């Protein structure tokens, strides 16, 4: 079974630029999560989808972050404009039930 | 909201010794407690989990214990090996759709040969 795929793996941008990350969950997984992991910290949930509907986006900085999940499969997370403090690893995870989640390798974002 | 604390932040053990990592949580409604292992450059991988109706769970060299009264749970690794070196995260979840996984800050475990 293929795992969660994410791209790109690394991205370097300057502040005020925009960036987008892509996630392809495990086939058949209805739940999809985006996390932000700042160096030395645990992952923090940004947004949770159930199929193509948003379940929780209470911790998503909506003035600059947006996410969508087209047709309940792939998802994109966008930051516009980026700030220095957005430098982090962005993790995507998917799952089949309430508690399950399988993580992708993440995208490491550096904002200069 | 839920708050998860984790100790220690770093842990070094000799190969073959045991390692114990402890977490505390604040929300008494949390009832699912997974542990993840994150190796360098990879996403977290689930290694063991426990639900609130169970006090202990074991899988080969890894075990987790839960004390719901005290709101703490622990990861025990016996006969540690160099490949156990990684960052370990605990998390807590209420067990319902729409509820967040709240992660601890992580423990960097180093197993010295």
Backbone of each chain as ProteinMPNN parsed JSONL, in Angstrom:
{"seq_chain_A": "XXXXXXXXXXXXXXXXXXXXXXXXXXXXXXXXXXXXXXXXXXXXXXXXXXXXXXXXXXXXXXXXXXXXXXXXXXXXXXXXXXXXXXXXXXXXXXXXXXXXXXXXXXXXXXXX", "coords_chain_A": {"N_chain_A": [[0.862, -1.2, 0.0], [0.663, 2.147, -0.937], [2.091, 5.001, 0.638], [1.322, 8.193, 2.233], [1.735, 10.843, 0.041], [3.77, 13.686, -0.537], [4.522, 16.873, -1.929], [6.351, 19.891, -2.802], [9.413, 18.397, -1.476], [11.188, 20.097, -0.295], [11.349, 23.633, 0.094], [12.349, 26.888, -0.61], [11.76, 30.22, -0.013], [11.312, 33.796, -0.332], [10.312, 36.199, 2.132], [6.969, 37.393, 2.018], [6.448, 36.267, -0.418], [4.473, 33.783, -2.17], [3.433, 30.367, -1.617], [2.814, 26.911, -2.315], [1.689, 23.727, -1.223], [1.402, 20.251, -1.85], [-0.646, 17.362, -1.341], [-1.164, 13.911, -1.466], [-3.305, 11.621, -0.314], [-3.456, 8.358, 1.321], [-5.006, 5.86, -0.588], [-8.505, 5.772, -0.434], [-8.722, 6.836, 2.079], [-10.66, 8.862, 4.075], [-10.301, 10.967, 5.791], [-8.263, 13.817, 6.143], [-5.412, 15.555, 7.166], [-3.643, 18.601, 7.817], [-0.622, 19.592, 9.199], [1.489, 21.827, 11.04], [4.864, 21.824, 11.785], [7.073, 23.211, 13.76], [10.566, 23.644, 14.177], [11.868, 21.554, 16.642], [9.515, 21.242, 18.012], [6.286, 19.693, 18.68], [3.932, 18.427, 16.196], [1.43, 20.713, 15.046], [-1.976, 20.988, 14.571], [-3.352, 22.3, 11.62], [-5.538, 22.197, 9.817], [-8.368, 20.093, 9.287], [-9.84, 17.759, 7.173], [-12.845, 16.052, 6.242], [-13.601, 13.851, 3.906], [-14.374, 16.064, 1.361], [-15.014, 18.167, 2.932], [-14.525, 20.692, 5.446], [-13.579, 19.94, 8.703], [-12.337, 20.979, 10.948], [-10.81, 24.013, 11.297], [-9.779, 25.731, 13.087], [-7.276, 26.526, 13.99], [-5.986, 27.534, 11.852], [-4.277, 30.109, 10.299], [-6.128, 32.242, 8.87], [-5.853, 34.589, 7.47], [-3.669, 34.381, 5.885], [-3.202, 31.754, 5.215], [-4.536, 29.085, 3.291], [-6.554, 26.262, 2.392], [-7.532, 23.475, 0.438], [-9.504, 20.674, -0.601], [-9.901, 18.891, -3.206], [-12.532, 17.081, -4.644], [-12.46, 15.308, -2.59], [-10.032, 13.966, -2.411], [-6.949, 14.576, -3.283], [-5.078, 17.25, -1.748], [-4.34, 20.751, -1.304], [-2.252, 23.103, 0.29], [-1.9, 26.484, 0.904], [0.162, 29.358, 1.281], [0.045, 32.777, 1.59], [0.661, 36.112, 1.951], [3.96, 34.814, 2.649], [5.541, 34.672, 5.881], [8.442, 35.175, 7.979], [8.154, 33.584, 10.262], [6.757, 31.436, 9.354], [8.418, 29.458, 8.603], [8.957, 26.08, 8.683], [8.195, 22.55, 8.999], [5.771, 21.154, 6.966], [3.304, 18.939, 7.441], [1.377, 16.355, 6.075], [-1.336, 14.222, 6.762], [-3.275, 11.217, 6.637], [-6.301, 9.309, 7.206], [-8.564, 6.621, 8.203], [-10.436, 6.374, 10.182], [-11.713, 7.655, 13.302], [-9.505, 7.938, 14.955], [-7.221, 7.158, 13.555], [-4.209, 7.983, 11.883], [-1.917, 8.489, 9.302], [1.206, 9.607, 8.485], [2.703, 11.709, 5.979], [5.956, 12.395, 4.409], [6.492, 15.088, 4.714], [6.942, 18.632, 3.981], [9.61, 20.732, 3.908], [9.759, 24.035, 4.674], [11.484, 26.999, 4.126], [11.662, 30.323, 4.934], [13.036, 33.233, 3.851]], "CA_chain_A": [[0.0, 0.0, 0.0], [1.457, 3.36, -1.002], [1.868, 5.904, 1.755], [0.93, 9.564, 1.928], [2.74, 11.517, -0.779], [3.777, 15.139, -0.438], [5.525, 17.572, -2.735], [7.733, 19.424, -2.907], [9.991, 18.007, -0.189], [11.856, 21.281, 0.237], [11.028, 24.869, -0.61], [12.932, 28.092, -0.03], [11.171, 31.41, -0.605], [11.529, 35.016, 0.418], [9.09, 36.664, 2.803], [5.943, 38.049, 1.195], [6.11, 35.439, -1.571], [3.465, 32.767, -1.923], [3.914, 28.993, -1.789], [1.752, 25.906, -2.229], [2.116, 22.355, -0.954], [0.437, 19.279, -2.352], [-0.708, 16.105, -0.603], [-1.987, 12.822, -1.991], [-3.458, 10.698, 0.809], [-3.582, 6.931, 1.04], [-6.254, 5.597, -1.302], [-9.637, 5.36, 0.383], [-8.76, 7.542, 3.36], [-11.597, 9.976, 4.006], [-9.847, 12.075, 6.638], [-6.962, 14.371, 5.763], [-4.943, 16.576, 8.106], [-2.419, 19.367, 7.599], [0.03, 20.021, 10.433], [2.707, 22.626, 10.991], [5.813, 21.398, 12.809], [8.205, 24.11, 13.917], [11.747, 22.915, 14.648], [11.941, 21.311, 18.077], [8.183, 21.172, 18.603], [5.384, 18.696, 18.137], [3.049, 18.923, 15.141], [0.238, 21.465, 15.424], [-2.989, 20.856, 13.529], [-3.825, 23.51, 10.942], [-6.863, 21.972, 9.261], [-8.78, 18.701, 9.136], [-10.918, 17.525, 6.209], [-13.525, 14.775, 6.157], [-13.885, 13.899, 2.467], [-13.947, 17.376, 0.9], [-15.515, 19.177, 3.847], [-13.654, 21.079, 6.553], [-14.074, 19.559, 10.019], [-11.764, 21.897, 11.934], [-9.74, 24.907, 10.817], [-9.714, 26.763, 14.116], [-5.905, 26.984, 14.205], [-5.431, 27.961, 10.569], [-4.232, 31.584, 10.164], [-6.888, 32.375, 7.625], [-5.489, 35.785, 6.718], [-2.586, 34.089, 4.946], [-3.207, 30.332, 4.877], [-5.771, 28.515, 2.762], [-6.407, 24.859, 2.017], [-8.69, 22.873, -0.203], [-9.393, 19.248, -0.897], [-10.762, 18.713, -4.347], [-13.122, 15.768, -4.878], [-12.235, 14.438, -1.46], [-8.815, 13.151, -2.55], [-5.759, 15.391, -3.082], [-5.264, 18.521, -1.051], [-3.274, 21.734, -1.38], [-2.16, 24.111, 1.351], [-1.239, 27.65, 0.345], [0.514, 30.465, 2.17], [0.196, 33.989, 0.795], [2.095, 36.071, 1.748], [4.692, 34.098, 3.692], [6.313, 35.409, 6.87], [9.604, 34.429, 8.48], [7.733, 32.605, 11.263], [6.125, 30.282, 8.698], [9.439, 28.429, 8.376], [8.554, 24.89, 9.43], [7.848, 21.392, 8.177], [4.325, 21.012, 6.827], [3.011, 17.514, 7.366], [0.043, 15.91, 5.708], [-1.655, 12.886, 7.264], [-4.616, 10.757, 6.27], [-6.779, 8.218, 8.043], [-9.859, 6.041, 7.868], [-11.369, 6.445, 11.295], [-11.621, 8.815, 14.176], [-8.207, 8.048, 15.601], [-6.071, 6.748, 12.766], [-3.578, 8.916, 10.964], [-0.642, 8.09, 8.745], [1.847, 10.841, 8.04], [3.626, 11.784, 4.863], [7.316, 12.792, 4.791], [6.545, 16.506, 5.012], [7.61, 19.624, 3.143], [10.353, 21.68, 4.737], [9.7, 25.391, 4.126], [12.364, 28.018, 4.689], [11.306, 31.67, 4.492], [14.196, 34.116, 4.077]], "C_chain_A": [[0.886, 1.234, 0.0], [1.088, 4.25, 0.168], [1.363, 7.252, 1.295], [2.065, 10.238, 1.167], [2.615, 13.028, -0.615], [4.82, 15.706, -1.394], [5.291, 19.067, -2.647], [8.245, 18.962, -1.543], [10.658, 19.191, 0.489], [11.456, 22.494, -0.599], [11.657, 26.027, 0.142], [12.335, 29.282, -0.765], [11.555, 32.618, 0.227], [10.203, 35.455, 1.042], [8.262, 37.493, 1.817], [5.649, 37.293, -0.104], [5.026, 34.442, -1.182], [4.05, 31.387, -2.229], [2.731, 28.042, -1.643], [2.359, 24.527, -2.041], [0.994, 21.414, -1.391], [0.513, 17.992, -1.547], [-1.63, 15.124, -1.303], [-2.134, 11.772, -0.899], [-3.472, 9.236, 0.36], [-4.971, 6.678, 0.44], [-7.351, 5.121, -0.352], [-9.743, 6.063, 1.718], [-9.629, 8.792, 3.251], [-11.104, 11.203, 4.768], [-8.452, 12.515, 6.23], [-6.646, 15.531, 6.693], [-3.732, 17.302, 7.528], [-1.916, 19.84, 8.958], [1.199, 20.935, 10.11], [3.621, 22.159, 12.126], [7.019, 22.331, 12.794], [9.342, 23.323, 14.559], [11.753, 22.793, 16.168], [10.603, 21.211, 18.773], [7.387, 20.018, 18.008], [4.518, 19.279, 17.038], [1.837, 19.649, 15.712], [-0.755, 21.413, 14.279], [-3.364, 22.214, 12.956], [-5.264, 23.329, 10.464], [-7.1, 20.483, 9.113], [-9.959, 18.641, 8.175], [-11.535, 16.144, 6.448], [-14.134, 14.743, 4.764], [-13.499, 15.295, 1.961], [-14.496, 18.507, 1.749], [-14.567, 19.444, 4.989], [-14.31, 20.714, 7.877], [-13.608, 20.556, 11.071], [-10.674, 22.71, 11.274], [-9.513, 26.026, 11.817], [-8.307, 27.302, 14.338], [-5.225, 27.395, 12.902], [-5.435, 29.482, 10.507], [-4.854, 31.993, 8.84], [-6.566, 33.645, 6.846], [-4.397, 35.494, 5.693], [-2.555, 32.628, 4.476], [-4.573, 29.941, 4.3], [-5.51, 27.066, 2.374], [-7.688, 24.393, 1.351], [-8.414, 21.407, -0.472], [-10.418, 18.942, -1.98], [-11.22, 17.268, -4.466], [-12.805, 14.781, -3.759], [-10.994, 13.575, -1.561], [-7.605, 14.02, -2.228], [-6.108, 16.691, -2.367], [-4.089, 19.434, -1.312], [-3.4, 22.707, -0.206], [-1.358, 25.271, 0.779], [-0.961, 28.68, 1.426], [0.761, 31.686, 1.29], [-0.24, 35.202, 1.597], [2.807, 35.371, 2.915], [5.431, 35.071, 4.617], [7.466, 34.528, 7.356], [9.169, 33.305, 9.424], [6.99, 31.408, 10.665], [7.139, 29.188, 8.375], [9.164, 27.238, 9.286], [8.481, 23.721, 8.456], [6.334, 21.286, 8.16], [4.025, 19.547, 6.519], [1.564, 17.289, 6.957], [-0.147, 14.506, 6.273], [-3.045, 12.502, 6.778], [-5.006, 9.581, 7.138], [-8.165, 7.771, 7.635], [-10.881, 6.201, 8.973], [-11.127, 7.674, 12.133], [-10.198, 9.033, 14.656], [-7.015, 7.785, 14.698], [-5.507, 7.911, 11.981], [-2.204, 8.411, 10.596], [-0.03, 9.322, 8.089], [2.658, 10.649, 6.761], [4.981, 12.275, 5.331], [7.456, 14.272, 5.112], [7.229, 17.341, 3.944], [8.306, 20.614, 4.077], [10.373, 23.027, 4.043], [10.659, 26.297, 4.873], [11.981, 29.357, 4.074], [12.446, 32.605, 4.863], [13.784, 35.583, 4.102]], "O_chain_A": [[1.771, 1.359, 0.847], [-0.052, 4.263, 0.632], [1.02, 7.441, 0.128], [3.217, 10.207, 1.599], [1.515, 13.577, -0.562], [5.862, 15.096, -1.634], [4.156, 19.495, -2.44], [7.546, 19.134, -0.544], [10.687, 19.272, 1.717], [11.254, 22.406, -1.81], [11.525, 26.142, 1.361], [12.394, 29.353, -1.993], [12.056, 32.489, 1.344], [9.124, 35.128, 0.546], [8.779, 38.176, 0.933], [4.705, 37.637, -0.816], [4.706, 34.284, -0.004], [5.013, 31.25, -2.982], [1.769, 28.336, -0.935], [3.397, 24.199, -2.616], [-0.19, 21.742, -1.309], [1.591, 17.577, -1.121], [-2.747, 15.472, -1.686], [-1.16, 11.088, -0.585], [-3.497, 8.937, -0.834], [-5.972, 7.218, 0.909], [-7.153, 4.192, 0.431], [-10.741, 5.91, 2.422], [-9.364, 9.672, 2.432], [-11.449, 12.335, 4.431], [-7.57, 11.688, 6.0], [-7.497, 16.376, 6.971], [-2.902, 16.705, 6.843], [-2.663, 20.404, 9.757], [1.817, 20.832, 9.051], [3.206, 22.106, 13.284], [7.877, 22.241, 11.916], [9.106, 22.442, 15.386], [11.658, 23.788, 16.887], [10.55, 21.104, 19.998], [7.756, 19.445, 16.983], [4.377, 20.499, 16.947], [1.287, 19.246, 16.736], [-0.419, 21.754, 13.145], [-3.656, 23.156, 13.692], [-6.108, 24.199, 10.676], [-6.178, 19.71, 8.852], [-10.944, 19.364, 8.329], [-10.84, 15.194, 6.807], [-15.059, 15.498, 4.462], [-12.341, 15.676, 2.134], [-14.454, 19.67, 1.347], [-13.879, 18.536, 5.456], [-15.441, 21.115, 8.154], [-14.364, 20.935, 11.966], [-9.713, 22.15, 10.747], [-9.108, 27.129, 11.451], [-8.151, 28.422, 14.824], [-4.009, 27.581, 12.869], [-6.493, 30.095, 10.648], [-4.172, 32.075, 7.819], [-6.958, 33.773, 5.687], [-4.212, 36.257, 4.745], [-1.947, 32.315, 3.453], [-5.617, 30.405, 4.76], [-4.378, 26.691, 2.066], [-8.781, 24.862, 1.666], [-7.268, 20.964, -0.558], [-11.609, 18.763, -1.722], [-10.411, 16.342, -4.398], [-12.871, 13.567, -3.954], [-10.896, 12.556, -0.876], [-7.257, 14.195, -1.06], [-7.247, 17.158, -2.378], [-2.968, 18.968, -1.519], [-4.496, 23.072, 0.219], [-0.271, 25.075, 0.236], [-1.743, 28.851, 2.361], [1.574, 31.646, 0.367], [-1.426, 35.319, 1.904], [2.297, 35.349, 4.035], [5.88, 36.138, 4.198], [7.464, 33.311, 7.171], [9.734, 32.212, 9.398], [6.634, 30.474, 11.385], [6.761, 28.107, 7.923], [9.141, 27.373, 10.51], [8.678, 23.88, 7.252], [5.688, 21.324, 9.208], [4.431, 19.003, 5.492], [0.652, 17.959, 7.442], [0.78, 13.696, 6.261], [-3.888, 13.366, 6.536], [-4.15, 8.929, 7.736], [-8.849, 8.424, 6.846], [-12.083, 6.165, 8.711], [-10.432, 8.606, 11.728], [-9.735, 10.17, 14.756], [-5.894, 8.158, 15.045], [-6.26, 8.739, 11.468], [-1.43, 7.969, 11.445], [-0.653, 9.986, 7.261], [3.216, 9.582, 6.504], [5.159, 12.549, 6.518], [8.446, 14.674, 5.724], [7.987, 16.833, 3.118], [7.671, 21.246, 4.921], [10.932, 23.162, 2.954], [10.648, 26.354, 6.103], [11.974, 29.513, 2.853], [12.784, 32.755, 6.038], [14.63, 36.459, 4.28]]}, "seq_chain_B": "XXXXXXXXXXXXXXXXXXXXXXXXXXXXXXXXXXXXXXXXXXXXXXXXXXXXXXXXXXXXXXXXXXXXXXXXXXXXXXXXXXXXXXXXXXXXXXXXXXXXXXXXXXXXXXXXX", "coords_chain_B": {"N_chain_B": [[-8.645, 24.21, 26.303], [-7.038, 21.103, 25.307], [-3.88, 20.239, 26.766], [-0.697, 18.984, 26.402], [2.02, 17.716, 28.069], [5.461, 16.72, 28.033], [8.132, 14.666, 29.097], [11.46, 13.321, 29.516], [12.984, 16.09, 27.663], [15.233, 15.44, 26.265], [17.003, 12.345, 26.038], [19.433, 10.066, 26.857], [20.654, 6.835, 26.504], [22.386, 3.762, 27.228], [23.027, 1.208, 24.858], [20.866, -1.538, 25.051], [19.89, -0.899, 27.536], [16.931, 0.298, 29.299], [14.383, 2.672, 28.313], [12.37, 5.38, 29.326], [9.647, 7.446, 28.734], [7.616, 10.139, 29.647], [4.282, 11.442, 29.701], [1.88, 13.987, 30.348], [-1.561, 14.963, 30.457], [-4.262, 17.346, 30.078], [-7.017, 17.388, 29.606], [-9.738, 15.735, 30.7], [-11.518, 14.43, 29.108], [-10.169, 13.287, 27.03], [-9.402, 10.253, 25.382], [-7.835, 8.608, 23.876], [-4.563, 7.684, 23.181], [-1.855, 8.006, 21.409], [1.508, 7.061, 20.43], [4.25, 8.36, 18.665], [7.009, 7.878, 16.463], [9.622, 9.727, 15.161], [11.871, 9.893, 12.676], [14.857, 11.39, 11.348], [14.116, 13.682, 8.836], [11.781, 12.463, 8.114], [8.207, 11.776, 8.303], [6.136, 11.57, 11.289], [5.693, 8.305, 12.708], [3.312, 5.98, 13.718], [3.777, 4.062, 16.603], [2.765, 2.747, 18.817], [-0.33, 2.57, 20.616], [-2.86, 3.53, 23.017], [-5.988, 3.06, 24.584], [-8.518, 4.561, 26.673], [-9.799, 2.667, 28.179], [-8.047, 0.787, 28.841], [-5.239, -0.224, 30.764], [-2.632, -0.888, 30.255], [-0.481, -1.688, 27.537], [1.288, -3.792, 25.348], [3.87, -4.327, 22.958], [6.055, -6.294, 21.735], [9.18, -5.004, 22.28], [8.216, -2.639, 23.179], [6.112, -0.769, 25.312], [3.161, 0.701, 26.675], [1.782, 2.605, 29.281], [-1.084, 3.692, 31.101], [-2.511, 6.052, 33.252], [-5.41, 7.073, 34.148], [-6.573, 8.448, 36.219], [-4.555, 10.058, 37.278], [-3.958, 11.351, 34.98], [-1.801, 10.733, 33.251], [0.513, 9.183, 30.99], [2.816, 6.735, 29.799], [5.701, 5.806, 27.867], [7.504, 2.89, 27.374], [10.555, 1.538, 26.524], [12.283, -1.361, 26.082], [15.468, -3.092, 26.195], [17.033, -1.412, 24.446], [18.046, -0.349, 21.155], [20.421, 0.873, 18.709], [18.931, 1.735, 16.489], [16.628, 2.64, 17.615], [17.007, 5.244, 18.161], [15.701, 8.421, 17.851], [13.152, 10.999, 17.528], [10.538, 11.072, 19.794], [7.047, 11.357, 20.061], [4.248, 12.01, 22.104], [0.659, 11.95, 22.13], [-2.704, 13.203, 22.516], [-6.208, 12.551, 22.313], [-9.706, 13.123, 21.859], [-11.343, 11.286, 20.736], [-13.48, 11.657, 19.052], [-15.006, 12.59, 15.919], [-13.82, 15.562, 14.462], [-12.407, 16.385, 16.596], [-9.241, 17.476, 17.882], [-5.953, 16.057, 17.449], [-3.658, 16.476, 19.95], [-0.358, 17.199, 20.371], [2.556, 16.315, 22.292], [5.674, 18.048, 23.097], [7.837, 16.517, 22.322], [10.503, 14.053, 22.627], [13.887, 13.625, 22.392], [15.533, 10.778, 21.774], [18.547, 9.156, 22.315], [20.424, 6.375, 21.611], [23.194, 4.934, 22.754], [25.931, 3.18, 21.406]], "CA_chain_B": [[-8.345, 23.103, 25.427], [-6.09, 20.096, 25.782], [-2.46, 20.575, 26.833], [0.088, 17.774, 26.637], [3.41, 17.945, 28.438], [6.264, 15.519, 27.805], [9.449, 14.718, 29.736], [12.325, 14.487, 29.359], [13.093, 16.596, 26.299], [16.29, 14.621, 25.67], [17.285, 11.158, 26.835], [20.51, 9.233, 26.322], [20.789, 5.556, 27.213], [23.302, 2.802, 26.633], [22.372, 0.107, 24.144], [20.471, -2.632, 25.925], [19.167, -0.374, 28.688], [15.534, 0.686, 29.069], [14.093, 4.102, 28.22], [10.996, 5.708, 29.717], [9.219, 8.809, 28.409], [6.345, 10.367, 30.337], [3.433, 12.536, 29.245], [0.681, 14.322, 31.106], [-2.548, 15.69, 29.669], [-5.116, 18.151, 30.951], [-8.439, 17.215, 29.297], [-10.207, 14.435, 31.179], [-12.33, 13.803, 28.058], [-9.296, 12.565, 26.104], [-9.499, 8.817, 25.639], [-6.97, 7.88, 22.953], [-3.219, 8.208, 23.417], [-0.867, 7.354, 20.539], [2.92, 7.443, 20.473], [4.829, 8.395, 17.336], [8.463, 7.937, 16.332], [9.979, 10.516, 13.99], [13.281, 9.859, 12.304], [15.285, 12.604, 10.656], [13.665, 13.83, 7.461], [10.573, 11.674, 7.86], [7.04, 12.114, 9.097], [5.935, 10.704, 12.465], [5.116, 6.992, 12.46], [2.678, 5.422, 14.908], [4.458, 2.855, 17.088], [1.873, 2.066, 19.753], [-1.357, 3.46, 21.13], [-3.642, 2.959, 24.109], [-7.275, 3.708, 24.797], [-8.719, 4.839, 28.091], [-10.355, 1.525, 28.898], [-6.952, -0.171, 29.03], [-4.207, 0.363, 31.598], [-1.296, -1.173, 29.736], [-0.444, -2.386, 26.257], [2.675, -4.136, 25.044], [4.143, -4.841, 21.621], [7.465, -6.688, 21.716], [10.011, -4.26, 23.232], [7.569, -1.361, 23.48], [4.902, -0.85, 26.126], [2.604, 1.981, 27.1], [0.91, 2.514, 30.451], [-1.987, 4.837, 31.227], [-3.144, 6.289, 34.539], [-6.424, 8.08, 33.841], [-6.825, 9.265, 37.405], [-3.485, 11.046, 37.359], [-3.835, 11.949, 33.653], [-0.495, 10.607, 32.624], [0.795, 7.937, 30.286], [4.255, 6.59, 29.621], [6.239, 4.883, 26.867], [8.637, 2.124, 27.887], [11.282, 0.766, 25.503], [13.287, -2.219, 26.722], [16.557, -3.603, 25.336], [17.155, -0.415, 23.38], [18.989, -0.579, 20.071], [20.753, 2.152, 18.058], [17.865, 2.15, 15.571], [15.562, 3.29, 18.38], [17.33, 6.667, 18.245], [14.729, 9.21, 17.093], [12.325, 11.852, 18.376], [9.278, 10.421, 20.129], [5.965, 12.275, 20.427], [2.983, 11.482, 22.593], [-0.486, 12.766, 21.717], [-3.98, 12.897, 23.175], [-7.356, 12.774, 21.417], [-10.988, 12.855, 22.528], [-11.989, 10.114, 20.158], [-14.654, 11.996, 18.249], [-14.728, 13.362, 14.714], [-13.756, 16.995, 14.702], [-11.519, 16.679, 17.715], [-7.85, 17.547, 17.489], [-4.835, 15.401, 18.101], [-2.744, 17.447, 20.56], [0.925, 16.528, 20.53], [3.57, 16.81, 23.205], [6.79, 18.716, 22.419], [8.801, 15.553, 21.821], [11.682, 13.617, 23.371], [14.948, 13.103, 21.515], [16.189, 9.625, 22.384], [19.803, 8.709, 21.713], [20.886, 5.097, 22.14], [24.633, 4.924, 22.531], [26.427, 1.79, 21.247]], "C_chain_B": [[-7.305, 22.173, 26.024], [-4.664, 20.64, 25.762], [-1.701, 19.304, 27.19], [1.534, 18.164, 26.934], [4.178, 16.626, 28.337], [7.644, 15.714, 28.415], [10.136, 13.358, 29.651], [12.352, 14.981, 27.92], [14.205, 15.871, 25.545], [16.612, 13.477, 26.617], [18.379, 10.358, 26.135], [20.629, 7.971, 27.172], [21.816, 4.707, 26.503], [22.486, 1.704, 25.946], [22.096, -1.042, 25.103], [19.74, -2.184, 27.17], [17.725, -0.049, 28.301], [15.418, 2.204, 29.004], [12.626, 4.323, 28.567], [10.729, 7.179, 29.411], [7.819, 9.006, 28.978], [5.602, 11.57, 29.764], [2.275, 12.746, 30.198], [-0.268, 15.104, 30.205], [-3.534, 16.371, 30.605], [-6.606, 17.865, 30.776], [-8.905, 15.814, 29.696], [-11.075, 13.715, 30.144], [-11.472, 13.076, 27.022], [-9.316, 11.083, 26.427], [-8.666, 7.971, 24.677], [-5.606, 8.524, 22.989], [-2.206, 7.444, 22.558], [0.54, 7.867, 20.821], [3.482, 7.328, 19.055], [6.348, 8.473, 17.438], [8.769, 8.706, 15.057], [11.487, 10.476, 13.779], [13.591, 11.067, 11.438], [14.799, 12.613, 9.211], [12.416, 13.053, 7.11], [9.41, 12.19, 8.692], [6.913, 11.183, 10.29], [5.262, 9.389, 12.062], [4.547, 6.441, 13.764], [3.396, 4.138, 15.325], [3.609, 2.069, 18.071], [0.835, 3.066, 20.221], [-2.122, 2.756, 22.248], [-4.932, 3.76, 24.251], [-7.589, 3.714, 26.279], [-9.286, 3.663, 28.869], [-9.305, 0.441, 29.163], [-5.867, 0.501, 29.846], [-2.804, 0.173, 31.055], [-1.425, -1.932, 28.416], [1.003, -2.621, 25.89], [2.78, -4.672, 23.627], [5.642, -5.061, 21.525], [8.246, -5.849, 22.735], [9.377, -2.956, 23.694], [6.31, -1.595, 24.299], [4.45, 0.563, 26.465], [1.698, 1.725, 28.295], [0.106, 3.799, 30.556], [-2.576, 4.881, 32.63], [-4.144, 7.417, 34.336], [-6.689, 8.996, 35.023], [-5.814, 10.4, 37.502], [-3.284, 11.786, 36.045], [-2.403, 11.901, 33.154], [-0.327, 9.226, 31.999], [2.271, 7.918, 29.906], [4.58, 5.568, 28.534], [7.466, 4.211, 27.46], [9.257, 1.353, 26.723], [12.336, -0.05, 26.23], [14.318, -2.665, 25.696], [16.788, -2.673, 24.142], [18.272, -0.752, 22.398], [19.28, 0.753, 19.394], [19.652, 2.646, 17.124], [16.639, 2.71, 16.292], [15.813, 4.791, 18.513], [16.433, 7.448, 17.301], [14.089, 10.211, 18.044], [10.973, 11.166, 18.564], [8.261, 11.463, 20.591], [4.802, 11.489, 21.021], [1.871, 12.421, 22.112], [-1.722, 12.316, 22.478], [-5.12, 13.295, 22.245], [-8.634, 12.392, 22.148], [-11.752, 11.691, 21.935], [-13.225, 10.407, 19.365], [-14.218, 12.736, 16.994], [-14.763, 14.851, 15.042], [-12.889, 17.373, 15.871], [-10.071, 16.631, 17.251], [-7.011, 16.485, 18.156], [-3.972, 16.531, 18.663], [-1.462, 16.709, 20.907], [1.741, 17.14, 21.659], [4.73, 17.401, 22.421], [7.875, 17.778, 21.929], [9.947, 15.263, 22.768], [12.691, 13.067, 22.379], [15.692, 12.006, 22.256], [17.444, 9.263, 21.601], [20.231, 7.417, 22.393], [22.35, 4.954, 21.75], [25.148, 3.496, 22.446], [27.527, 1.463, 22.257]], "O_chain_B": [[-6.765, 22.423, 27.102], [-4.285, 21.397, 24.868], [-2.029, 18.629, 28.166], [2.181, 18.854, 26.146], [3.61, 15.551, 28.532], [8.253, 16.774, 28.278], [9.458, 12.332, 29.707], [11.785, 14.331, 27.041], [14.127, 15.705, 24.328], [16.509, 13.613, 27.836], [18.255, 10.019, 24.958], [20.695, 8.036, 28.4], [22.088, 4.905, 25.319], [21.405, 1.33, 26.401], [22.968, -1.464, 25.863], [19.046, -2.979, 27.803], [17.351, -0.113, 27.129], [16.241, 2.929, 29.564], [11.755, 3.556, 28.158], [11.51, 8.05, 29.795], [6.946, 8.153, 28.815], [6.206, 12.577, 29.395], [1.755, 11.796, 30.783], [0.167, 15.817, 29.301], [-3.632, 16.019, 31.78], [-7.383, 18.078, 31.707], [-8.502, 14.825, 29.085], [-11.34, 12.522, 30.285], [-12.006, 12.318, 26.212], [-9.254, 10.692, 27.592], [-8.785, 6.745, 24.67], [-5.476, 9.74, 22.85], [-1.754, 6.364, 22.938], [0.732, 8.952, 21.37], [3.235, 6.354, 18.344], [6.895, 9.055, 18.375], [8.241, 8.384, 13.993], [12.263, 10.962, 14.601], [12.693, 11.686, 10.868], [15.041, 11.67, 8.457], [12.029, 12.986, 5.944], [9.594, 12.936, 9.654], [7.52, 10.112, 10.302], [4.384, 9.361, 11.199], [5.224, 6.437, 14.792], [3.6, 3.239, 14.509], [3.725, 0.846, 18.148], [1.085, 4.272, 20.226], [-2.038, 1.538, 22.401], [-4.953, 4.976, 24.062], [-6.996, 2.96, 27.051], [-9.255, 3.666, 30.1], [-9.614, -0.653, 29.634], [-5.594, 1.684, 29.645], [-1.899, 0.956, 31.345], [-2.357, -2.711, 28.216], [1.851, -1.753, 26.094], [1.894, -5.382, 23.152], [6.403, -4.129, 21.267], [8.002, -5.968, 23.935], [9.953, -2.246, 24.519], [5.536, -2.509, 24.014], [5.253, 1.493, 26.531], [0.943, 0.753, 28.321], [0.565, 4.865, 30.147], [-3.078, 3.877, 33.136], [-3.769, 8.589, 34.351], [-6.993, 10.176, 34.85], [-6.168, 11.547, 37.772], [-2.52, 12.75, 35.993], [-1.86, 12.904, 32.692], [-0.941, 8.247, 32.424], [2.889, 8.966, 29.718], [3.844, 4.607, 28.313], [8.358, 4.878, 27.983], [8.569, 0.609, 26.024], [13.189, 0.508, 26.92], [14.076, -2.623, 24.489], [16.743, -3.096, 22.986], [19.288, -1.349, 22.753], [18.472, 1.676, 19.489], [19.46, 3.853, 16.983], [15.712, 3.2, 15.647], [14.923, 5.53, 18.933], [16.4, 7.181, 16.099], [14.438, 10.268, 19.223], [10.347, 10.734, 17.596], [8.571, 12.334, 21.403], [4.42, 10.438, 20.507], [2.137, 13.561, 21.732], [-1.781, 11.207, 23.009], [-5.009, 14.257, 21.485], [-8.648, 11.461, 22.954], [-12.686, 11.169, 22.543], [-13.966, 9.484, 19.027], [-13.197, 13.423, 16.991], [-15.615, 15.326, 15.792], [-12.657, 18.556, 16.119], [-9.71, 15.863, 16.359], [-7.299, 16.056, 19.274], [-3.596, 17.445, 17.929], [-1.478, 15.721, 21.642], [1.63, 18.332, 21.946], [4.771, 17.27, 21.198], [8.758, 18.204, 21.186], [10.321, 16.093, 23.596], [12.386, 12.151, 21.615], [16.391, 12.264, 23.237], [17.406, 9.086, 20.383], [20.383, 7.374, 23.614], [22.691, 4.864, 20.571], [24.843, 2.679, 23.315], [28.049, 0.349, 22.262]]}, "name": "protein", "num_of_chains": 2, "seq": "XXXXXXXXXXXXXXXXXXXXXXXXXXXXXXXXXXXXXXXXXXXXXXXXXXXXXXXXXXXXXXXXXXXXXXXXXXXXXXXXXXXXXXXXXXXXXXXXXXXXXXXXXXXXXXXXXXXXXXXXXXXXXXXXXXXXXXXXXXXXXXXXXXXXXXXXXXXXXXXXXXXXXXXXXXXXXXXXXXXXXXXXXXXXXXXXXXXXXXXXXXXXXXXXXXXXXXXXXXXXXXXXX"}
